[in-house]
C-alpha cells in the first residue's frame, strides 16, 4: 500500500499542470461521487449477491475510492501550495 500511495500522490501532482486548463480541486470530490455512484449502481444490480454481500461490497469499494482520491488530492494540493508559495 505504501508504494500505491506514493504512486497516487504523484498522479495528483501531475494534475497540477491541468489547473491552467481549467481543472479545479473540487473535481476530486465529483470524481469520488461518480465512482461511488457507478459502483453502487453496478453492485446493486448483481443478482448473485444477497443484500449483505452487496452492502459489504459497496462499503469496501467506498473505502478504496476514498483511499485513492485522498492520495490524489494530497499530491495535487501539496504541489499547488508549493507552486503558489514560490510565485509570491
Backbone as XML, in Angstrom:
<?xml version="1.0"?>
<chain id="A" units="angstrom">
  <residue number="1" name="UNK">
    <atom name="N" x="0.821" y="-1.198" z="0.000"/>
    <atom name="CA" x="0.000" y="0.000" z="0.000"/>
    <atom name="C" x="0.866" y="1.264" z="0.000"/>
  </residue>
  <residue number="2" name="UNK">
    <atom name="N" x="2.042" y="1.173" z="0.612"/>
    <atom name="CA" x="2.915" y="2.351" z="0.659"/>
    <atom name="C" x="3.325" y="2.773" z="-0.754"/>
  </residue>
  <residue number="3" name="UNK">
    <atom name="N" x="3.668" y="1.798" z="-1.578"/>
    <atom name="CA" x="4.030" y="2.108" z="-2.962"/>
    <atom name="C" x="2.854" y="2.688" z="-3.729"/>
  </residue>
  <residue number="4" name="UNK">
    <atom name="N" x="1.675" y="2.165" z="-3.454"/>
    <atom name="CA" x="0.480" y="2.654" z="-4.136"/>
    <atom name="C" x="0.177" y="4.091" z="-3.733"/>
  </residue>
  <residue number="5" name="UNK">
    <atom name="N" x="0.321" y="4.402" z="-2.456"/>
    <atom name="CA" x="0.023" y="5.769" z="-2.018"/>
    <atom name="C" x="0.976" y="6.768" z="-2.672"/>
  </residue>
  <residue number="6" name="UNK">
    <atom name="N" x="2.248" y="6.401" z="-2.806"/>
    <atom name="CA" x="3.215" y="7.289" z="-3.470"/>
    <atom name="C" x="2.862" y="7.475" z="-4.945"/>
  </residue>
  <residue number="7" name="UNK">
    <atom name="N" x="2.444" y="6.399" z="-5.587"/>
    <atom name="CA" x="2.053" y="6.451" z="-6.996"/>
    <atom name="C" x="0.841" y="7.366" z="-7.177"/>
  </residue>
  <residue number="8" name="UNK">
    <atom name="N" x="-0.176" y="7.195" z="-6.335"/>
    <atom name="CA" x="-1.374" y="8.028" z="-6.416"/>
    <atom name="C" x="-1.039" y="9.488" z="-6.141"/>
  </residue>
  <residue number="9" name="UNK">
    <atom name="N" x="-0.169" y="9.730" z="-5.173"/>
    <atom name="CA" x="0.274" y="11.085" z="-4.844"/>
    <atom name="C" x="0.913" y="11.740" z="-6.077"/>
  </residue>
  <residue number="10" name="UNK">
    <atom name="N" x="1.752" y="10.981" z="-6.776"/>
    <atom name="CA" x="2.418" y="11.538" z="-7.963"/>
    <atom name="C" x="1.418" y="11.814" z="-9.084"/>
  </residue>
  <residue number="11" name="UNK">
    <atom name="N" x="0.393" y="10.996" z="-9.193"/>
    <atom name="CA" x="-0.654" y="11.262" z="-10.193"/>
    <atom name="C" x="-1.368" y="12.566" z="-9.830"/>
  </residue>
  <residue number="12" name="UNK">
    <atom name="N" x="-1.631" y="12.750" z="-8.546"/>
    <atom name="CA" x="-2.243" y="14.006" z="-8.092"/>
    <atom name="C" x="-1.369" y="15.196" z="-8.432"/>
  </residue>
  <residue number="13" name="UNK">
    <atom name="N" x="-0.052" y="15.054" z="-8.207"/>
    <atom name="CA" x="0.879" y="16.138" z="-8.547"/>
    <atom name="C" x="0.821" y="16.452" z="-10.038"/>
  </residue>
  <residue number="14" name="UNK">
    <atom name="N" x="0.720" y="15.426" z="-10.865"/>
    <atom name="CA" x="0.691" y="15.646" z="-12.313"/>
    <atom name="C" x="-0.542" y="16.424" z="-12.754"/>
  </residue>
  <residue number="15" name="UNK">
    <atom name="N" x="-1.603" y="16.376" z="-11.959"/>
    <atom name="CA" x="-2.809" y="17.110" z="-12.321"/>
    <atom name="C" x="-2.675" y="18.617" z="-12.116"/>
  </residue>
  <residue number="16" name="UNK">
    <atom name="N" x="-1.625" y="19.057" z="-11.435"/>
    <atom name="CA" x="-1.405" y="20.490" z="-11.235"/>
    <atom name="C" x="-1.284" y="21.188" z="-12.591"/>
  </residue>
  <residue number="17" name="UNK">
    <atom name="N" x="-0.628" y="20.541" z="-13.544"/>
    <atom name="CA" x="-0.471" y="21.179" z="-14.857"/>
    <atom name="C" x="-1.818" y="21.365" z="-15.566"/>
  </residue>
  <residue number="18" name="UNK">
    <atom name="N" x="-2.836" y="20.598" z="-15.152"/>
    <atom name="CA" x="-4.158" y="20.742" z="-15.768"/>
    <atom name="C" x="-4.943" y="21.904" z="-15.168"/>
  </residue>
  <residue number="19" name="UNK">
    <atom name="N" x="-4.479" y="22.430" z="-14.030"/>
    <atom name="CA" x="-5.171" y="23.562" z="-13.394"/>
    <atom name="C" x="-5.196" y="24.767" z="-14.334"/>
  </residue>
  <residue number="20" name="UNK">
    <atom name="N" x="-4.136" y="24.953" z="-15.080"/>
    <atom name="CA" x="-4.068" y="26.076" z="-16.024"/>
    <atom name="C" x="-5.097" y="25.911" z="-17.151"/>
  </residue>
  <residue number="21" name="UNK">
    <atom name="N" x="-5.524" y="24.678" z="-17.380"/>
    <atom name="CA" x="-6.506" y="24.411" z="-18.442"/>
    <atom name="C" x="-7.921" y="24.253" z="-17.892"/>
  </residue>
  <residue number="22" name="UNK">
    <atom name="N" x="-8.094" y="24.569" z="-16.602"/>
    <atom name="CA" x="-9.445" y="24.555" z="-16.046"/>
    <atom name="C" x="-9.737" y="23.483" z="-15.016"/>
  </residue>
  <residue number="23" name="UNK">
    <atom name="N" x="-8.762" y="22.621" z="-14.707"/>
    <atom name="CA" x="-9.002" y="21.604" z="-13.679"/>
    <atom name="C" x="-9.144" y="22.289" z="-12.326"/>
  </residue>
  <residue number="24" name="UNK">
    <atom name="N" x="-10.191" y="21.954" z="-11.596"/>
    <atom name="CA" x="-10.449" y="22.575" z="-10.303"/>
    <atom name="C" x="-10.371" y="21.517" z="-9.200"/>
  </residue>
  <residue number="25" name="UNK">
    <atom name="N" x="-9.897" y="21.894" z="-8.009"/>
    <atom name="CA" x="-9.771" y="20.934" z="-6.910"/>
    <atom name="C" x="-11.081" y="20.209" z="-6.563"/>
  </residue>
  <residue number="26" name="UNK">
    <atom name="N" x="-12.212" y="20.881" z="-6.749"/>
    <atom name="CA" x="-13.483" y="20.231" z="-6.413"/>
    <atom name="C" x="-13.804" y="19.053" z="-7.345"/>
  </residue>
  <residue number="27" name="UNK">
    <atom name="N" x="-13.085" y="18.963" z="-8.454"/>
    <atom name="CA" x="-13.295" y="17.826" z="-9.355"/>
    <atom name="C" x="-12.939" y="16.504" z="-8.684"/>
  </residue>
  <residue number="28" name="UNK">
    <atom name="N" x="-12.018" y="16.530" z="-7.701"/>
    <atom name="CA" x="-11.692" y="15.281" z="-6.990"/>
    <atom name="C" x="-12.939" y="14.726" z="-6.312"/>
  </residue>
  <residue number="29" name="UNK">
    <atom name="N" x="-13.718" y="15.611" z="-5.675"/>
    <atom name="CA" x="-14.924" y="15.162" z="-4.979"/>
    <atom name="C" x="-15.980" y="14.677" z="-5.969"/>
  </residue>
  <residue number="30" name="UNK">
    <atom name="N" x="-16.085" y="15.349" z="-7.091"/>
    <atom name="CA" x="-17.028" y="14.931" z="-8.128"/>
    <atom name="C" x="-16.629" y="13.557" z="-8.658"/>
  </residue>
  <residue number="31" name="UNK">
    <atom name="N" x="-15.339" y="13.354" z="-8.862"/>
    <atom name="CA" x="-14.820" y="12.064" z="-9.320"/>
    <atom name="C" x="-15.144" y="10.970" z="-8.305"/>
  </residue>
  <residue number="32" name="UNK">
    <atom name="N" x="-14.928" y="11.262" z="-7.033"/>
    <atom name="CA" x="-15.226" y="10.281" z="-5.993"/>
    <atom name="C" x="-16.723" y="9.951" z="-5.966"/>
  </residue>
  <residue number="33" name="UNK">
    <atom name="N" x="-17.562" y="10.965" z="-6.065"/>
    <atom name="CA" x="-19.007" y="10.733" z="-6.095"/>
    <atom name="C" x="-19.402" y="9.874" z="-7.292"/>
  </residue>
  <residue number="34" name="UNK">
    <atom name="N" x="-18.790" y="10.142" z="-8.438"/>
    <atom name="CA" x="-19.098" y="9.371" z="-9.647"/>
    <atom name="C" x="-18.687" y="7.910" z="-9.491"/>
  </residue>
  <residue number="35" name="UNK">
    <atom name="N" x="-17.515" y="7.688" z="-8.901"/>
    <atom name="CA" x="-17.059" y="6.311" z="-8.658"/>
    <atom name="C" x="-18.053" y="5.599" z="-7.744"/>
  </residue>
  <residue number="36" name="UNK">
    <atom name="N" x="-18.394" y="6.238" z="-6.639"/>
    <atom name="CA" x="-19.309" y="5.617" z="-5.680"/>
    <atom name="C" x="-20.674" y="5.348" z="-6.297"/>
  </residue>
  <residue number="37" name="UNK">
    <atom name="N" x="-21.182" y="6.298" z="-7.058"/>
    <atom name="CA" x="-22.486" y="6.129" z="-7.681"/>
    <atom name="C" x="-22.482" y="4.956" z="-8.654"/>
  </residue>
  <residue number="38" name="UNK">
    <atom name="N" x="-21.473" y="4.919" z="-9.524"/>
    <atom name="CA" x="-21.450" y="3.860" z="-10.539"/>
    <atom name="C" x="-21.209" y="2.488" z="-9.910"/>
  </residue>
  <residue number="39" name="UNK">
    <atom name="N" x="-20.341" y="2.419" z="-8.903"/>
    <atom name="CA" x="-20.096" y="1.130" z="-8.251"/>
    <atom name="C" x="-21.318" y="0.664" z="-7.463"/>
  </residue>
  <residue number="40" name="UNK">
    <atom name="N" x="-21.966" y="1.584" z="-6.762"/>
    <atom name="CA" x="-23.169" y="1.232" z="-6.001"/>
    <atom name="C" x="-24.249" y="0.738" z="-6.946"/>
  </residue>
  <residue number="41" name="UNK">
    <atom name="N" x="-24.418" y="1.416" z="-8.057"/>
    <atom name="CA" x="-25.404" y="1.013" z="-9.052"/>
    <atom name="C" x="-25.076" y="-0.370" z="-9.614"/>
  </residue>
  <residue number="42" name="UNK">
    <atom name="N" x="-23.807" y="-0.586" z="-9.956"/>
    <atom name="CA" x="-23.397" y="-1.880" z="-10.511"/>
    <atom name="C" x="-23.553" y="-3.002" z="-9.483"/>
  </residue>
  <residue number="43" name="UNK">
    <atom name="N" x="-23.057" y="-2.780" z="-8.285"/>
    <atom name="CA" x="-23.140" y="-3.817" z="-7.252"/>
    <atom name="C" x="-24.605" y="-4.114" z="-6.924"/>
  </residue>
  <residue number="44" name="UNK">
    <atom name="N" x="-25.428" y="-3.089" z="-6.897"/>
    <atom name="CA" x="-26.851" y="-3.285" z="-6.636"/>
    <atom name="C" x="-27.536" y="-4.143" z="-7.673"/>
  </residue>
  <residue number="45" name="UNK">
    <atom name="N" x="-26.991" y="-4.187" z="-8.874"/>
    <atom name="CA" x="-27.606" y="-4.977" z="-9.948"/>
    <atom name="C" x="-27.113" y="-6.424" z="-9.980"/>
  </residue>
  <residue number="46" name="UNK">
    <atom name="N" x="-26.141" y="-6.775" z="-9.144"/>
    <atom name="CA" x="-25.614" y="-8.140" z="-9.153"/>
    <atom name="C" x="-26.641" y="-9.098" z="-8.563"/>
  </residue>
  <residue number="47" name="UNK">
    <atom name="N" x="-27.025" y="-10.059" z="-9.366"/>
    <atom name="CA" x="-28.079" y="-10.979" z="-8.942"/>
    <atom name="C" x="-27.561" y="-12.103" z="-8.051"/>
  </residue>
  <residue number="48" name="UNK">
    <atom name="N" x="-26.255" y="-12.373" z="-8.105"/>
    <atom name="CA" x="-25.715" y="-13.471" z="-7.300"/>
    <atom name="C" x="-25.220" y="-13.017" z="-5.936"/>
  </residue>
  <residue number="49" name="UNK">
    <atom name="N" x="-25.460" y="-11.748" z="-5.563"/>
    <atom name="CA" x="-25.107" y="-11.229" z="-4.240"/>
    <atom name="C" x="-26.391" y="-11.032" z="-3.439"/>
  </residue>
  <residue number="50" name="UNK">
    <atom name="N" x="-26.373" y="-11.441" z="-2.172"/>
    <atom name="CA" x="-27.511" y="-11.103" z="-1.314"/>
    <atom name="C" x="-27.314" y="-9.671" z="-0.801"/>
  </residue>
  <residue number="51" name="UNK">
    <atom name="N" x="-28.287" y="-9.162" z="-0.045"/>
    <atom name="CA" x="-28.224" y="-7.758" z="0.385"/>
    <atom name="C" x="-27.008" y="-7.474" z="1.262"/>
  </residue>
  <residue number="52" name="UNK">
    <atom name="N" x="-26.632" y="-8.408" z="2.136"/>
    <atom name="CA" x="-25.456" y="-8.214" z="2.996"/>
    <atom name="C" x="-24.186" y="-8.181" z="2.155"/>
  </residue>
  <residue number="53" name="UNK">
    <atom name="N" x="-24.075" y="-9.076" z="1.202"/>
    <atom name="CA" x="-22.894" y="-9.081" z="0.324"/>
    <atom name="C" x="-22.809" y="-7.785" z="-0.478"/>
  </residue>
  <residue number="54" name="UNK">
    <atom name="N" x="-23.949" y="-7.308" z="-0.941"/>
    <atom name="CA" x="-23.967" y="-6.040" z="-1.676"/>
    <atom name="C" x="-23.503" y="-4.900" z="-0.779"/>
  </residue>
  <residue number="55" name="UNK">
    <atom name="N" x="-24.033" y="-4.844" z="0.432"/>
    <atom name="CA" x="-23.658" y="-3.774" z="1.364"/>
    <atom name="C" x="-22.170" y="-3.854" z="1.698"/>
  </residue>
  <residue number="56" name="UNK">
    <atom name="N" x="-21.651" y="-5.065" z="1.916"/>
    <atom name="CA" x="-20.225" y="-5.240" z="2.214"/>
    <atom name="C" x="-19.357" y="-4.822" z="1.038"/>
  </residue>
  <residue number="57" name="UNK">
    <atom name="N" x="-19.773" y="-5.193" z="-0.172"/>
    <atom name="CA" x="-19.007" y="-4.835" z="-1.369"/>
    <atom name="C" x="-19.006" y="-3.318" z="-1.577"/>
  </residue>
  <residue number="58" name="UNK">
    <atom name="N" x="-20.152" y="-2.688" z="-1.377"/>
    <atom name="CA" x="-20.248" y="-1.238" z="-1.525"/>
    <atom name="C" x="-19.341" y="-0.549" z="-0.503"/>
  </residue>
  <residue number="59" name="UNK">
    <atom name="N" x="-19.365" y="-1.035" z="0.740"/>
    <atom name="CA" x="-18.522" y="-0.437" z="1.787"/>
    <atom name="C" x="-17.041" y="-0.586" z="1.438"/>
  </residue>
  <residue number="60" name="UNK">
    <atom name="N" x="-16.650" y="-1.756" z="0.947"/>
    <atom name="CA" x="-15.248" y="-1.981" z="0.585"/>
    <atom name="C" x="-14.823" y="-1.072" z="-0.561"/>
  </residue>
  <residue number="61" name="UNK">
    <atom name="N" x="-15.649" y="-0.950" z="-1.593"/>
    <atom name="CA" x="-15.317" y="-0.096" z="-2.727"/>
    <atom name="C" x="-15.279" y="1.370" z="-2.329"/>
  </residue>
  <residue number="62" name="UNK">
    <atom name="N" x="-16.159" y="1.768" z="-1.404"/>
    <atom name="CA" x="-16.139" y="3.162" z="-0.927"/>
    <atom name="C" x="-14.821" y="3.463" z="-0.218"/>
  </residue>
  <residue number="63" name="UNK">
    <atom name="N" x="-14.372" y="2.518" z="0.605"/>
    <atom name="CA" x="-13.090" y="2.710" z="1.299"/>
    <atom name="C" x="-11.953" y="2.819" z="0.300"/>
  </residue>
  <residue number="64" name="UNK">
    <atom name="N" x="-11.967" y="1.970" z="-0.713"/>
    <atom name="CA" x="-10.918" y="2.011" z="-1.732"/>
    <atom name="C" x="-10.963" y="3.334" z="-2.502"/>
  </residue>
  <residue number="65" name="UNK">
    <atom name="N" x="-12.153" y="3.761" z="-2.897"/>
    <atom name="CA" x="-12.292" y="5.026" z="-3.631"/>
    <atom name="C" x="-11.807" y="6.197" z="-2.774"/>
  </residue>
  <residue number="66" name="UNK">
    <atom name="N" x="-12.150" y="6.192" z="-1.488"/>
    <atom name="CA" x="-11.701" y="7.250" z="-0.591"/>
    <atom name="C" x="-10.180" y="7.250" z="-0.470"/>
  </residue>
  <residue number="67" name="UNK">
    <atom name="N" x="-9.590" y="6.073" z="-0.360"/>
    <atom name="CA" x="-8.132" y="5.950" z="-0.274"/>
    <atom name="C" x="-7.471" y="6.554" z="-1.521"/>
  </residue>
  <residue number="68" name="UNK">
    <atom name="N" x="-7.974" y="6.165" z="-2.684"/>
    <atom name="CA" x="-7.409" y="6.640" z="-3.950"/>
    <atom name="C" x="-7.533" y="8.156" z="-4.057"/>
  </residue>
  <residue number="69" name="UNK">
    <atom name="N" x="-8.724" y="8.675" z="-3.854"/>
    <atom name="CA" x="-8.964" y="10.112" z="-4.007"/>
    <atom name="C" x="-8.177" y="10.913" z="-2.974"/>
  </residue>
  <residue number="70" name="UNK">
    <atom name="N" x="-8.077" y="10.402" z="-1.749"/>
    <atom name="CA" x="-7.328" y="11.103" z="-0.700"/>
    <atom name="C" x="-5.881" y="11.318" z="-1.119"/>
  </residue>
  <residue number="71" name="UNK">
    <atom name="N" x="-5.256" y="10.296" z="-1.679"/>
    <atom name="CA" x="-3.855" y="10.425" z="-2.079"/>
    <atom name="C" x="-3.691" y="11.268" z="-3.343"/>
  </residue>
  <residue number="72" name="UNK">
    <atom name="N" x="-4.633" y="11.198" z="-4.255"/>
    <atom name="CA" x="-4.597" y="12.076" z="-5.426"/>
    <atom name="C" x="-4.692" y="13.539" z="-4.985"/>
  </residue>
  <residue number="73" name="UNK">
    <atom name="N" x="-5.638" y="13.821" z="-4.090"/>
    <atom name="CA" x="-5.829" y="15.183" z="-3.585"/>
    <atom name="C" x="-4.579" y="15.701" z="-2.888"/>
  </residue>
  <residue number="74" name="UNK">
    <atom name="N" x="-3.969" y="14.858" z="-2.049"/>
    <atom name="CA" x="-2.783" y="15.293" z="-1.311"/>
    <atom name="C" x="-1.665" y="15.709" z="-2.257"/>
  </residue>
  <residue number="75" name="UNK">
    <atom name="N" x="-1.420" y="14.896" z="-3.265"/>
    <atom name="CA" x="-0.374" y="15.237" z="-4.227"/>
    <atom name="C" x="-0.688" y="16.533" z="-4.942"/>
  </residue>
  <residue number="76" name="UNK">
    <atom name="N" x="-1.914" y="16.679" z="-5.375"/>
    <atom name="CA" x="-2.340" y="17.881" z="-6.081"/>
    <atom name="C" x="-2.240" y="19.109" z="-5.179"/>
  </residue>
  <residue number="77" name="UNK">
    <atom name="N" x="-2.832" y="19.016" z="-3.989"/>
    <atom name="CA" x="-2.860" y="20.170" z="-3.078"/>
    <atom name="C" x="-1.466" y="20.571" z="-2.612"/>
  </residue>
  <residue number="78" name="UNK">
    <atom name="N" x="-0.624" y="19.590" z="-2.311"/>
    <atom name="CA" x="0.729" y="19.914" z="-1.848"/>
    <atom name="C" x="1.525" y="20.646" z="-2.922"/>
  </residue>
  <residue number="79" name="UNK">
    <atom name="N" x="1.468" y="20.138" z="-4.152"/>
    <atom name="CA" x="2.237" y="20.780" z="-5.222"/>
    <atom name="C" x="1.647" y="22.140" z="-5.577"/>
  </residue>
  <residue number="80" name="UNK">
    <atom name="N" x="0.331" y="22.262" z="-5.567"/>
    <atom name="CA" x="-0.290" y="23.570" z="-5.833"/>
    <atom name="C" x="0.155" y="24.581" z="-4.792"/>
  </residue>
  <residue number="81" name="UNK">
    <atom name="N" x="0.152" y="24.181" z="-3.526"/>
    <atom name="CA" x="0.571" y="25.084" z="-2.451"/>
    <atom name="C" x="2.033" y="25.477" z="-2.617"/>
  </residue>
  <residue number="82" name="UNK">
    <atom name="N" x="2.862" y="24.505" z="-2.990"/>
    <atom name="CA" x="4.289" y="24.768" z="-3.180"/>
    <atom name="C" x="4.500" y="25.746" z="-4.333"/>
  </residue>
  <residue number="83" name="UNK">
    <atom name="N" x="3.805" y="25.522" z="-5.441"/>
    <atom name="CA" x="3.953" y="26.406" z="-6.603"/>
    <atom name="C" x="3.401" y="27.798" z="-6.312"/>
  </residue>
  <residue number="84" name="UNK">
    <atom name="N" x="2.299" y="27.883" z="-5.593"/>
    <atom name="CA" x="1.740" y="29.194" z="-5.252"/>
    <atom name="C" x="2.645" y="29.937" z="-4.289"/>
  </residue>
  <residue number="85" name="UNK">
    <atom name="N" x="3.292" y="29.212" z="-3.396"/>
    <atom name="CA" x="4.217" y="29.822" z="-2.448"/>
    <atom name="C" x="5.430" y="30.419" z="-3.180"/>
  </residue>
  <residue number="86" name="UNK">
    <atom name="N" x="5.903" y="29.701" z="-4.201"/>
    <atom name="CA" x="7.077" y="30.174" z="-4.956"/>
    <atom name="C" x="6.735" y="31.366" z="-5.853"/>
  </residue>
  <residue number="87" name="UNK">
    <atom name="N" x="5.476" y="31.524" z="-6.209"/>
    <atom name="CA" x="5.065" y="32.658" z="-7.043"/>
    <atom name="C" x="5.051" y="33.963" z="-6.265"/>
  </residue>
  <residue number="88" name="UNK">
    <atom name="N" x="4.885" y="33.876" z="-4.954"/>
    <atom name="CA" x="4.759" y="35.097" z="-4.129"/>
    <atom name="C" x="6.044" y="35.475" z="-3.514"/>
  </residue>
</chain>
